[in-house]
Amino acid sequence: MSSLFTPLALRGVTLPNRIAVAPMCQYSAGPDGLPTDWHLIHLGSRAVGGAGLVLTEATAVLPEGRISPQDTGLWSDAHVDAWRPVTAFVAAHGAVPAIQLAHAGFKASTYRPWAPERGGVPDAEGGWTPVAPGAEPFTPGYRTPTALDAAGIANLIDAFAAGAERALAAGFAAVEIHAAHGYLLNEFLSPLTNHRTDSYGGDRAARMRLTLEVARAVRAAVGESVPVLTRISATDWVEGGWTVEDSVVLAGELAGVGVDLVDTSSGGVSTDQRIPLGPGYQVPLAAQIRREAGVPTGAVGLIVEPEHAEQIVANGEADLVLLGRELLRDPYWPRRAAAKLGVAYSGPAQYARAW
């Protein structure tokens, strides 16, 4: 019996297997952050390919929360209508559609990766002034943010809750909160980027406050039966920054306010990071959080081979394996993995002769 192809129950939702499509920005939204046919095909093909959980890219809860002007959003009813065909198709092909709700913080208003320009997008080209814990830019060339005040923080929490409500209206069956990769919630968590002296800065408990308030608000917005995940950067990979020991504490607190699984990534808050890249390099982080905090985790990061993914789940290092670039290269990786692991796994009737 394959552990990777064992169903996973999260509250009122059961994933058919332990393979998830990691959130991957496509920088291909239409005007005002509306998803397009690209998102239907991109996410839909991974559902047809056999992934159990299909997560969208980082989807902004406010216009100024987009990483680039081409990022998707969910701050209006128009976004709800635009996402519905995507969620309907994903669900029709056996996967659970989920959305990652996000705010980019001081990494907002930047050019998409293949643009000839780099850094911050000026107002004249559709950019805006970002917001952050303080007024320091991420790195030279990025736009200088405005420090969030109390009213801005309250508005942000409300925006995450409203985004979660809209997600359900759009047909998503699960919600993930993005608190990783140097985006806004991660900026509040890390001592490298949070130098506030109010109740949202200072010691670890104060720096965790915003993420926990967002998680509490999202849980209240979606009710008791909908899974809520949170993606974190388990370590900054920088001396004096956020550590995996901090993440163990955060994970326990997140579970206490209703988060069901901690999607464990790392880095992104500082250009000084030194990441020891290699196959499964973040799996030990997920394993430590799972073991010490007693919460379900997801593992991500250069997981390529089916046998490796199987081992991660079978050994109890994580409850879910999230694949990114490997699923870009091969949307049908789950079906290939099933064949390699000796699992009978039916595909769509149109493709039956291929398996």
C-alpha positions, -999 to +999 in steps of 0.1 A: +000+000+000+015+034-010+015+061+016+017+087-011-016+076-025-034+073+008-062+098+012-057+127+036-087+140+056-086+177+066-117+187+084-146+182+060-125+177+029-106+145+019-077+147-006-075+116-028-038+114-024-008+133-007+004+151-038-003+188-041+004+214-067+026+241-049+015+277-054+034+290-084+031+326-097+022+328-134+023+366-138-004+362-164-036+378-149-058+401-169-066+437-159-072+442-121-059+408-112-085+387-129-075+351-137-076+342-174-078+311-196-041+305-188-050+298-152-078+274-163-054+254-184-024+256-161-043+245-130-068+223-148-041+202-165-025+194-131-059+182-118-063+160-149-027+149-142-037+134-109-027+158-081-049+155-050-047+192-041-044+220-066-033+254-051-034+286-070-006+311-071-003+338-045-036+356-049-037+391-035-064+401-010-059+438-019-048+455-051-016+467-035-008+432-023+001+419-057+037+410-064+034+424-099+006+441-118+000+408-136-007+388-104-041+374-096-064+388-069-096+381-050-108+415-037-140+418-056-170+399-068-156+401-103-128+379-092-152+354-077-169+350-111-136+348-129-123+320-106-155+298-108-147+281-141-112+272-128-125+256-095-153+238-113-129+222-138-104+212-111-131+197-089-147+179-119-114+160-124-111+147-089-088+173-073-095+196-044-092+233-055-075+255-030-064+291-031-034+308-015-044+342-001-015+366+000-001+401+004+034+409-010+044+436+014+076+453+004+080+429-025+049+443-042+048+464-074+077+447-091+082+436-127+074+401-137+104+378-141+106+379-179+103+417-182+135+434-195+133+457-164+140+447-128+129+460-095+100+483-087+073+492-112+067+530-112+032+545-110+034+556-146+036+519-156+008+507-133+028+504-101+020+516-066+035+523-032+038+491-012+032+487+025+053+468+050+061+467+087+085+496+082+097+520+056+127+501+044+127+486+008+134+449+003+166+457-016+179+486-037+158+490-068+126+480-051+100+506-041+102+522-007+071+510+013+049+529+037+048+515+072+014+500+081-004+519+108-031+505+131-059+512+106-039+496+078-033+465+099-070+462+107-079+467+071-054+439+061-070+414+085-104+422+072-092+418+036-079+383+044-112+373+059-132+388+030-109+370+006-116+337+024-153+343+021-150+351-016-129+320-020-157+298-009-181+317-031-158+310-060-158+273-054-125+267-036-127+239-010-096+250+010-077+281+018-040+287+024-025+318+041+008+329+026+032+338+054+064+329+037+091+340+011+096+375+024+060+387+018+040+408+042+032+383+070+067+369+068+081+404+071+062+408+104+075+375+117+112+380+110+134+401+133+154+410+102+125+430+088+102+438+117+117+467+137+084+480+150+081+492+186+043+488+189+024+456+198+032+441+164+069+442+169+096+434+194+097+399+209+086+368+190+051+367+204+045+403+192+060+395+158+037+365+155+006+385+164-004+396+129-001+362+114-022+346+142-048+374+139-051+367+101-054+330+107-080+335+134-100+358+110-097+334+081-109+305+102-139+325+114-147+334+078-147+299+064-164+281+092-154+248+109-155+224+079-131+241+055-094+233+058-071+262+064-034+258+056-005+283+062+027+284+042+056+296+063+093+302+058+106+278+085+140+296+086+154+328+071+188+310+065+204+342+080+222+345+113+200+364+137+169+358+117+138+336+121+146+299+129+130+265+127+127+266+165+106+298+161+086+280+135+078+251+159+063+277+183+044+294+155+031+261+142+017+252+176+000+286+179-014+284+144-029+250+152-045+266+183-064+292+162-076+267+136-049+260+111-049+224+099-016+220+081+017+240+080+031+241+044+068+243+052+091+263+029+119+287+038+138+318+030+129+349+009+131+377+035+167+387+029+192+387+001+218+376+027+202+341+028+225+311+022+203+281+013+218+246+011+200+235-020+196+198-028+169+172-032+144+176-004+165+202+014+134+216+033+120+182+043+139+182+076+122+215+085+088+200+079+097+169+098+110+189+129+078+210+130+056+180+126+075+161+154+079+189+179+047+209+174+025+179+168+008+195+137+004+181+102+029+195+077+036+197+040+071+193+025+083+211-006+115+218-024+133+198-051+113+167-046+115+150-080+114+112-077+083+092-068+103+070-044+115+101-025+080+115-022+067+081-010+095+079+016+087+114+030+051+104+037+058+068+048+085+079+072+062+105+088+084+135+078+053+152+063+017+145+056+016+161+022+042+166-006+040+197-027+056+198-061+064+229-081+088+229-109+085+191-114+048+196-121+056+224-145+078+199-164+053+171-162+017+178-152+011+140-152+038+133-126+012+118-102+000+093-127+036+084-136+044+081-099+015+058-094+027+035-121+062+035-107+050+027-072+027-001-084-005+018-076-037+012-097-047+048-104-074+055-130-071+085-152-096+103-173-114+081-198-099+101-227-064+090-216-071+055-204-051+039-232-020+057-221-018+040-187 
